[in-house]
Amino acid sequence: VARVEASIARHGLCYPILIDAERRIINGHVVWQAAQRLQLKTVPTIRLDDLSEVERRSLAIALNRTAETGSWDIEALTLEFQDLIDLD
């Protein structure tokens, strides 16, 4: 939460939290916690009204699992960091 909080403090909240029709968080729990710690009055959300309970829960699992199974493109990451270093 502290890392996300630091990112939001520096860059703002740049992507929405996904919620369902009952305003339950589908994806973005850590972002929500960080926003609360920063005492933000509003946060961007996308409301997904048409999901069944099974679809909502499946989507939540899938979105959380995607980050775990991803991998870095080391060459692209190296180029990005080099550009950032060049830009100071």
C-alpha positions, -999 to +999 in steps of 0.1 A: +000+000+000+029+024+008+044+020-027+010+027-043+004+056-020+038+071-030+030+067-066-004+083-063+011+112-043+037+118-071+017+111-102-020+113-091-045+084-094-041+077-131-063+046-136-098+037-123-109+012-097-133-014-111-166-017-091-198-037-096-234-025-095-234-026-057-202-005-056-180-035-044-145-033-056-136-059-083-101-047-089-082-019-071-083-028-034-048-015-028-054+016-048-085+023-027-065+018+006-038+041-007-064+067-017-080+065+018-046+070+034-040+101+012-075+113+022-086+116-014-122+128-016-129+111-050-113+083-070-120+074-106-141+042-111-155+021-139-188+005-129-195-029-144-233-034-140-239-064-161-218-090-143-232-120-126-217-130-092-197-157-109-184-133-136-175-107-110-156-131-089-139-147-119-129-114-133-114-103-099-093-135-098-082-132-134-071-096-130-051-103-099-036-134-114-025-117-146+001-096-128+016-127-112+021-145-145+035-117-165+072-112-173+094-082-182+107-076-217+142-070-204+154-053-237+125-029-238+128-022-200+166-015-205+158+010-233+131+027-212+155+031-182+182+044-205+159+070-219+148+080-184+185+084-174+192+104-205+162+127-196+176+131-161 
